[in-house]
Amino acid sequence: MTDTSASPAPAATVTVLGTGIMGAAMARNLARAGLAVTAWNRSREKAEPLAADGVRIADTPADAVRTADVVLTMLYDGPAALDAMRAAVPGLRPGTVWAQSSTVGLEGFDGLVAFAHEHGLVLVDAPVLGTKQPAEEGKLTVLAAGPEEARKALEPVFEAVGSRTVWLGDDASGGTATRLKLVINSWVLAVTHGTAEALALAEGLGVDPAGFLDAVAGGPLDMGYLRAKAGLILGGDLTPSFTTATAEKDARLIVAAGERAGVRMDVAAAGAERFRRAAEQGHGEEDMAASYYASFDTP
């Protein structure tokens, strides 16, 4: 019989720091699941619509975390997550479970591990797979690594935001989940660029893109992500599920992780440059399928 006396109870109160595309959807689903949710965002106006869903909006990170059983961070990068948690220190209690879901890279994650240790927080490395629609539908996949005693507290949190949780071990400090997230993102970004370049080449050669899509339909070269990104490009609607600017950031984290491991990530490095060019052309806040425009000299 397992002794669970030292395990935190299932979370009743959750604080979400960061309410961008992903964080806002996650906060909303947590509230709909019956949890008491507080949210904070650097730009308060981005968090305020969540009040209609019963989410309390805090003015500062310290106020936001004061009563939290679980703190969930979903911010732009490692420095942003660390800045928010440093600002939260006056309200943090030792033993609070911290589910760190931002994509922060290896160097960024090292700093968060040190912060958690310094302040006695129970860190769970918990990046997620999915973009805007699965986040809104509560169908993210959570990649998680952290101590067994934190899992009970996180069960209702991860069930509210995701359809699947993949536990990757008990030690969060090694960044097991973050490492897997970088590997998966390297594939996602490569497929995005592949789709964008194929359609750009079709445009340049006068090939009907429908012919390309028909030729690969149902075969081993076909995939759902090709269809999704091609649909955005051909439809001219680049409402972001994942922005070009954020994709560039992630690509550079992938390249840096490869360098740290002695692995050359040539495709990821070239992809980061494509995203940079697309952002420079004015597509930074559009969906990352805007990589398409980087193939041309004009926006």
C-alpha positions in Angstrom: 0.0 0.0 0.0 1.4 3.4 -1.0 1.7 6.1 1.6 0.3 9.3 0.1 0.2 11.3 3.4 3.0 13.6 2.2 1.5 14.2 -1.3 -0.2 17.5 -2.0 -4.0 17.3 -2.3 -5.5 17.8 -5.8 -5.2 21.4 -6.7 -8.2 23.6 -5.8 -6.6 26.9 -6.7 -4.4 27.5 -9.8 -2.5 30.6 -10.9 -1.7 31.1 -14.6 1.1 33.5 -15.3 0.9 34.5 -19.0 -2.3 34.7 -20.9 -1.3 34.8 -24.5 -2.8 32.5 -27.1 -2.1 29.4 -25.1 -2.2 30.7 -21.5 -5.6 32.3 -21.9 -7.1 29.1 -23.3 -5.6 27.0 -20.5 -6.9 29.4 -17.8 -10.4 29.4 -19.3 -10.5 25.6 -19.4 -9.2 25.4 -15.8 -12.0 27.6 -14.7 -14.6 25.6 -16.6 -13.3 22.5 -14.9 -14.4 24.1 -11.5 -11.0 25.2 -10.3 -10.4 28.5 -8.7 -8.2 30.3 -11.2 -6.2 33.5 -10.9 -4.4 34.9 -14.0 -1.8 37.5 -14.5 -0.4 39.0 -17.7 2.2 41.7 -18.2 -0.4 43.4 -20.5 -3.5 43.3 -18.2 -5.9 43.9 -21.1 -5.0 40.5 -22.5 -6.1 38.9 -19.3 -9.2 40.9 -18.6 -11.6 38.9 -21.0 -11.0 35.9 -18.7 -13.0 37.5 -16.0 -16.2 36.6 -17.9 -15.2 32.9 -17.3 -14.8 33.4 -13.6 -11.1 33.9 -13.6 -9.7 36.4 -11.1 -7.3 38.9 -12.7 -4.4 40.0 -10.6 -2.4 43.1 -10.9 1.0 41.6 -10.0 2.5 38.1 -10.0 2.9 38.3 -6.2 -0.8 38.9 -5.8 -1.6 36.2 -8.3 0.2 33.4 -6.6 -0.6 34.2 -3.0 -3.2 31.5 -2.5 -2.2 29.1 -5.3 -1.8 25.4 -4.8 -0.3 25.2 -8.4 1.4 28.0 -10.4 1.4 27.4 -14.1 3.7 29.5 -16.2 3.0 29.9 -20.0 5.2 32.8 -21.0 7.2 33.7 -24.1 10.6 32.3 -23.1 12.9 31.5 -20.2 13.8 35.1 -19.2 10.1 36.1 -19.2 9.2 33.1 -17.0 12.0 33.9 -14.6 11.1 37.6 -14.4 7.5 36.7 -13.6 8.5 34.2 -10.9 11.0 36.6 -9.4 8.2 39.2 -9.2 6.0 36.6 -7.6 8.4 35.8 -4.7 6.6 37.9 -2.1 3.5 35.8 -2.6 5.1 32.4 -3.1 5.0 29.7 -0.4 7.7 27.0 -0.1 6.2 23.7 -1.3 4.0 25.2 -4.0 3.8 23.1 -7.1 5.2 24.9 -10.2 4.1 23.5 -13.6 6.5 25.2 -16.0 4.9 25.0 -19.5 6.7 27.7 -21.4 9.1 26.7 -24.2 12.3 27.9 -22.7 15.2 25.9 -24.1 18.0 24.2 -22.2 19.8 27.3 -20.9 16.6 29.0 -19.9 15.4 25.8 -18.1 18.7 25.7 -16.0 17.8 29.1 -14.6 14.3 28.0 -13.6 15.6 24.9 -11.9 18.0 27.1 -9.8 15.1 29.5 -8.9 12.8 26.6 -7.8 15.5 25.2 -5.6 16.3 28.5 -4.1 12.7 29.1 -3.1 11.6 25.6 -2.2 9.2 25.1 -5.0 8.2 21.7 -6.4 9.1 22.1 -10.0 7.4 20.0 -12.8 8.8 20.4 -16.3 5.5 20.5 -18.2 5.7 21.9 -21.8 2.7 21.1 -24.0 2.1 20.0 -27.5 -0.6 21.8 -29.5 -1.5 25.2 -30.7 -4.5 27.5 -30.4 -7.4 25.2 -31.3 -6.4 22.2 -29.2 -5.6 24.6 -26.3 -9.1 26.1 -26.6 -10.6 22.6 -26.8 -8.6 21.3 -23.8 -6.9 18.8 -26.0 -3.3 19.6 -25.5 -0.7 16.8 -24.8 1.2 17.6 -21.7 4.8 16.3 -21.5 5.7 16.2 -17.8 8.6 15.3 -15.6 8.6 15.8 -11.9 8.3 14.2 -8.5 5.7 11.7 -7.8 4.3 13.7 -4.9 3.3 16.5 -7.3 1.2 14.4 -9.6 -1.9 14.3 -7.4 -2.0 18.1 -7.2 -1.6 18.3 -10.9 -4.2 15.7 -12.0 -7.1 18.1 -12.3 -4.9 20.8 -13.9 -3.6 18.6 -16.6 -7.0 16.9 -17.2 -8.5 20.4 -17.7 -6.0 21.6 -20.3 -5.1 18.4 -22.1 -6.4 15.1 -23.4 -3.2 13.2 -22.6 -0.4 13.5 -20.1 2.9 11.7 -20.8 5.0 11.4 -17.7 8.7 11.1 -18.4 10.2 10.5 -15.0 10.3 11.9 -11.5 13.2 14.3 -11.9 12.4 17.7 -13.4 15.8 19.1 -13.0 17.2 17.3 -16.0 14.7 18.9 -18.4 13.6 15.6 -19.8 10.2 17.1 -21.0 11.8 20.2 -22.3 14.3 18.2 -24.3 11.6 16.1 -25.9 9.6 19.3 -26.7 12.6 20.7 -28.6 12.9 17.5 -30.6 9.2 17.6 -31.5 9.3 21.3 -32.3 12.2 20.8 -34.7 10.0 18.4 -36.7 7.0 20.8 -36.6 9.0 23.7 -37.8 10.6 21.6 -40.6 7.2 20.5 -41.8 5.9 24.1 -41.7 8.9 25.3 -43.8 8.6 22.4 -46.2 5.0 23.2 -46.9 5.7 26.9 -47.3 8.6 26.4 -49.7 6.8 23.8 -51.8 3.9 26.2 -52.3 6.2 29.1 -53.0 8.0 27.0 -55.6 4.7 26.1 -57.1 3.8 29.8 -57.3 7.2 30.6 -58.9 6.9 27.8 -61.5 3.3 28.4 -62.4 2.2 25.0 -60.9 -1.3 24.8 -59.6 -0.9 24.0 -55.8 -4.0 21.9 -55.9 -2.1 19.6 -58.3 0.6 19.2 -55.7 -1.8 18.4 -52.9 -3.8 16.0 -55.1 -0.7 14.2 -56.2 0.4 13.4 -52.6 -3.2 12.8 -51.3 -3.5 9.6 -49.2 0.1 8.5 -49.7 3.1 8.5 -47.4 3.9 12.1 -48.4 0.6 13.3 -47.2 -0.1 14.5 -43.6 -2.6 16.5 -41.6 -0.1 19.3 -40.9 0.7 19.8 -44.6 -3.1 20.2 -45.2 -3.5 22.6 -42.2 -0.6 24.9 -43.1 -1.3 24.8 -46.9 -4.9 25.7 -46.2 -3.8 28.8 -44.3 -1.4 29.9 -47.0 -3.7 29.3 -49.9 -6.7 30.8 -48.1 -4.8 33.9 -47.2 -5.9 33.7 -43.6 -2.9 33.7 -41.3 -4.7 34.3 -38.0 -2.1 32.8 -35.7 -2.3 29.5 -34.0 1.5 29.9 -33.4 3.1 33.2 -34.4 6.1 33.6 -36.7 8.0 35.6 -34.1 7.5 32.8 -31.5 8.5 30.2 -34.1 11.7 32.1 -34.7 12.4 32.1 -31.0 11.8 28.3 -30.8 14.0 27.6 -33.8 16.9 29.5 -32.2 16.4 27.5 -29.0 16.6 24.3 -31.0 19.8 25.4 -32.7 21.3 26.3 -29.3 20.3 23.0 -27.8 21.9 21.2 -30.7 25.1 23.2 -30.3 25.1 22.3 -26.6 24.8 18.6 -27.5 27.3 18.8 -30.3 24.6 18.4 -33.0 24.5 20.6 -36.0 20.9 21.8 -36.7 21.3 23.2 -40.2 17.7 23.0 -41.2 16.5 24.6 -38.0 19.1 27.4 -38.4 18.0 28.1 -41.9 14.4 28.0 -40.7 15.0 30.6 -38.0 16.3 32.9 -40.8 13.2 32.3 -42.9 11.0 33.2 -39.9 13.2 36.3 -39.3 12.7 37.5 -42.9 9.0 36.9 -42.7 8.7 38.9 -39.5 10.8 41.7 -41.1 8.3 41.8 -43.9 5.5 42.4 -41.4 4.3 38.9 -40.7 5.7 38.5 -37.1 2.3 38.3 -35.4 0.8 36.1 -38.1 0.7 32.3 -38.2 4.2 30.8 -38.7 2.9 29.5 -42.1 4.0 33.0 -43.1 7.3 31.4 -43.7 5.9 31.2 -47.3 6.6 34.9 -47.8 10.2 34.5 -46.9 10.7 32.9 -50.3 10.0 36.2 -52.1 11.8 39.5 -52.0 8.5 41.5 -51.4 6.0 40.9 -48.6 
